[in-house]
Structures are given as structure tokens and as C-alpha cells.
Amino acid sequence: MQKEGKPRFLKHHSNSVRGVAFSPRDRYLFCSGAYDGKVNLYSSLRMELLMSYSITTMAVAKNVNAVRFTSDGSRILACTTSRRLSVVDVERGEQLLAYDNCAASGRDRTGLATDPTSPNIAVSVAVNGKGLTLLDLRMPLPLDYVYDVSSQRKWSLQVILTL
């Protein structure tokens, strides 16, 4: 049985953290994304940093606004302020794919979701911030389905909540 302990702070980012996600496969595994352009993978059981992956290069210093594990826990998705969604392999720490111009930019956190039944489907807030972009992670390009929910706010909010 686990016992209560003191809270500890993991200070492995050089700037403010914008998103945290827990693995659906391993309850002690979680990741964080921050304004330093990195996605870090941690073990809460051992209280240590397992991997740090830089989503951006020094020439293009962009920030991570959202992180999420896929439903099978094998990949981490990260949205950046450069409107990019990056897919990182958890085991190897390598970037598998990057989708440009498919996620909202700006200094605010952004929405990012994955399908709990399919590890290959993800949804991000569209570039204009008023819609949704559907992604199939098996494809090299995002799907053509971009839903603009700004014109019918009440109706589309109900549809999103029922999906």
C-alpha cells in the first residue's frame, strides 16, 4: 500500500509549464510541455526525469501550449505556438511526425484531445481558434475536416459535448 509523502517539485523546465498529461497505460508516467519548447517525460514513482525532447530548434524558438498521450500511451502529442502538432514516440524519444498549420497559436493554452478508443485519432483547436482540426496519425497530412464552430456556438457546443 502506498503512503502519503511530501509534495516535491520537479524543476526541469526553464520556463512556465503550459500542459501536463498522464499516461493511460502506466499510472506513474506523465509528461509536461512548457514555454522552453520541450516535452519532458517523468516517473512519479521514482520522482525523476526520464526523457526530455526538444520540439523546436534554437533557430525557431516556439513554445509548447498543450500535451496529450494517445490512448495506447505509445505517443505524446504536443501543440506549439508555431501552429505545429508534433508526435513523439514515448519509448525512443524521437519525433515521428509533425503537422504544420493545424493547431491554434498564441500565448494561451490550447485544446488537444485524443480518442479513447483509437490511438490514431486526435483533435486540436484550429489555426483560427474558432474550430476543430481532426487528425489521423496514420496519415502524413491532417484530415480535410476543419469544423468552424464560431457561427453556431450553442448548437456546435452541444454537438462537441455529445461526441
C-alpha positions in Angstrom: 0.0 0.0 0.0 1.2 3.5 -0.8 1.8 6.0 1.9 1.5 9.8 1.9 4.6 11.8 1.3 5.6 15.4 1.0 5.0 17.1 -2.3 8.1 17.6 -4.4 8.6 20.0 -7.3 10.3 18.8 -10.5 12.1 21.8 -11.9 13.3 20.5 -15.3 11.8 23.3 -17.5 13.5 26.7 -17.9 10.2 28.4 -18.4 6.5 28.1 -17.4 4.7 24.8 -17.9 1.7 25.0 -20.1 0.4 21.5 -20.1 0.6 18.2 -18.2 -0.8 14.8 -19.2 -0.8 11.4 -17.6 -0.2 8.1 -19.4 -3.3 5.9 -19.9 -1.0 2.8 -19.8 1.2 3.5 -16.8 -0.2 5.4 -13.9 3.2 6.6 -12.7 4.2 8.1 -16.1 3.4 11.7 -17.0 4.7 14.4 -19.4 4.8 18.2 -19.4 5.2 20.8 -22.1 6.5 24.3 -21.5 7.5 27.6 -23.0 11.0 26.4 -23.3 9.9 24.3 -26.3 10.5 21.0 -24.6 8.4 18.0 -23.7 9.6 16.1 -20.6 8.7 12.6 -19.6 8.7 11.8 -15.8 8.3 8.8 -13.5 6.2 9.9 -10.4 7.1 6.7 -8.7 10.9 7.4 -8.8 10.5 11.2 -8.9 12.8 11.6 -11.8 13.1 12.9 -15.4 13.1 10.0 -17.9 13.4 11.9 -21.1 13.5 15.5 -22.5 12.6 16.1 -26.1 13.1 19.5 -27.8 10.1 20.1 -30.1 11.7 23.2 -31.5 15.1 24.2 -32.7 17.1 27.2 -31.4 16.5 29.0 -34.8 12.7 28.6 -34.4 12.1 29.1 -30.7 8.5 28.3 -30.2 6.6 27.2 -27.1 4.6 24.1 -26.3 0.9 25.0 -25.4 -0.6 21.5 -24.9 0.5 17.9 -24.5 -1.5 14.7 -24.5 -0.8 11.0 -24.7 -2.5 8.8 -27.3 -5.0 6.3 -25.9 -2.5 3.4 -26.1 0.2 5.5 -24.3 2.8 5.0 -27.0 3.0 8.5 -28.3 2.9 12.1 -27.0 1.2 14.8 -29.0 2.4 18.4 -28.5 0.9 21.7 -29.9 3.3 24.6 -30.3 2.8 28.4 -30.8 4.1 27.9 -34.4 0.8 26.1 -35.2 2.5 22.7 -35.3 1.4 19.5 -33.8 4.3 17.1 -33.1 4.1 13.4 -32.4 6.8 12.0 -30.2 7.5 8.3 -29.6 7.5 7.6 -25.9 9.9 4.6 -26.0 12.6 6.2 -28.2 12.0 9.9 -27.6 12.0 10.6 -31.3 9.7 12.8 -33.3 7.6 10.6 -35.6 5.5 13.2 -37.4 4.8 16.9 -37.4 1.7 18.5 -38.8 2.1 22.2 -39.7 -0.7 24.8 -39.7 -3.2 22.6 -37.8 -3.2 24.0 -34.2 -4.0 27.3 -32.7 -1.1 29.6 -31.9 -0.8 32.3 -29.2 0.4 32.5 -25.6 -2.7 30.9 -24.2 -3.1 27.2 -23.6 -4.9 25.4 -26.4 -7.2 22.4 -26.6 -5.9 19.0 -27.6 -7.8 15.7 -27.3 -7.3 12.1 -28.3 -9.9 9.4 -29.0 -10.0 7.0 -26.0 -10.9 4.0 -28.3 -8.5 4.7 -31.2 -4.8 5.6 -30.7 -4.7 7.2 -34.2 -7.3 9.9 -33.9 -6.7 13.4 -32.4 -8.5 16.7 -32.4 -6.9 20.1 -31.9 -8.2 23.7 -31.9 -8.0 25.0 -35.5 -5.5 27.7 -36.5 -8.1 30.5 -36.3 -9.0 29.4 -32.8 -12.7 29.1 -33.8 -12.9 25.5 -35.0 -11.5 22.0 -34.7 -9.0 20.1 -36.8 -9.3 16.3 -36.9 -6.1 14.3 -37.4 -5.5 10.7 -38.3 -2.0 10.0 -37.0 -1.5 7.3 -39.7 -1.6 9.9 -42.4 1.2 12.3 -43.3 -1.2 15.3 -43.6 -4.1 16.4 -41.3 -7.6 15.4 -42.5 -9.5 17.9 -44.5 -12.2 18.2 -41.9 -12.0 21.5 -40.2 -15.1 22.4 -38.2 -15.8 26.1 -37.7 -17.9 26.4 -34.6 -18.0 30.1 -34.3 -21.1 30.9 -36.3 -23.4 28.4 -34.5 -21.9 28.5 -31.0 -24.8 26.9 -29.0 -25.5 24.1 -31.5 -21.9 23.2 -32.1 -21.1 23.2 -28.3 -23.9 20.6 -27.8 -22.5 18.5 -30.7 -19.0 18.6 -29.3 -20.1 17.6 -25.8 -22.2 14.7 -27.2 -19.3 13.3 -29.3 
